[in-house]
């Protein structure tokens, strides 16, 4: 099916049809612009495999809700890492930076007796200070980010040991912070959130369509917009329907229903950072510097400030991730943010579709990649595989994702779409 022409304000513009839009999308995929398609397909395959192997447990509402809590910390850290990766940089310190920020919060809550809001803000400010330090060393002192963040990885591990003491564990008290990655919204608020999110998404889509059409710009076919809205609606409403079922083992003691609080927290940061990268001048500058730093500098973009800022955002999100990790564990110890946290976070960003070579990535990649990581870890645990086997399998998936990215870039360069 061909495209049609219509007149808007006296200017002829091309109005794509659904068929031509899909054909263009397939052409971009064949040209190497894969985006999050491989990760999304991989997620569907993994869910099908683990679901068929353990249908009674994997698809249970309780396990479904647990996936959100399990993925929250890693997904938050991965969102911040995407900003760093977009510039072709790396932050190896994000894991233990999240642990340090979590420890600051826990100590202020328990040993100093500060209110939860003060402790939470202090943790986030600590993340910003860490990011500012890393960014200045990389952008102004010109030390490679690999070296700076590797040194910081070791240093923050030492900081965590010193402020907590060898083997010390600090439990955080019940309250708002502990509920962030443990509790659920009431059923009524779960449905209000889901329906409201669908309505807002639909409104934004139609306003964007109307705005582009009024300016005589090429718009997506209305059929594609309706399909996108229907897909989001089906996903959110089905998820809410599952999560509002009873999950408590013994309902005589307590009832457990509703969307985990971690879900809207993830969704809120997804919307915020997607807007920043996709709809602001700052976001365009980030992509420009990641694509070609020298060209960006000649275009008047403050490259050094952009480089510093991505590390600030990365460490800020590491602090948010640390809060979610501490909330889920209910405590902080010298291993918080260590072990596989950093590897899973980088893996989530890359598996989701963000390029290690810079210039290509979206915040949604962290969410999809975080879901893949959580499903692998959760599914293999239910199948009673050892930790070693789970690490090996996750490593293979990460290697495949990096290989797909390299091949896609090669294909894009060959087709002239780079």
Protein Blocks (a to p, Z undefined) as FASTA:
>chain_A
ZZddddeehiacddddfklmmmmmmmmmmnopnmjmlmmmmmmmmmmmmmmmmmmlmmpm
klmmmmmmmmmmmmmmmmmmmmmmmnopacfklmmmmmmmmmmmmmmmmmnopafklmmm
mmmmmmmmmmmmmmmmmmmnopafklmmmmmmmmmmmmmmmmnoghiacdddedjklmmm
mbccdfklmmmmmmmmmmmmmmmmmmmmmmmmmnopacddfklmmmmmmmmmmmmmmmmm
mmmpcfbfblmlpccedjdfklmmmmmmmmmmmmmmmmcfklmmmmmmmmommlmmmnop
afklmmmmmmmmmmmmmmmmmmmmmmmnopacfkgopajlmmmmmmmmmmnopafkgoia
cfklmmmmmmmmmmmmmmmmmnopafklmmmmmmmmmmmmmmmmmmmmmmmmmnopZZ
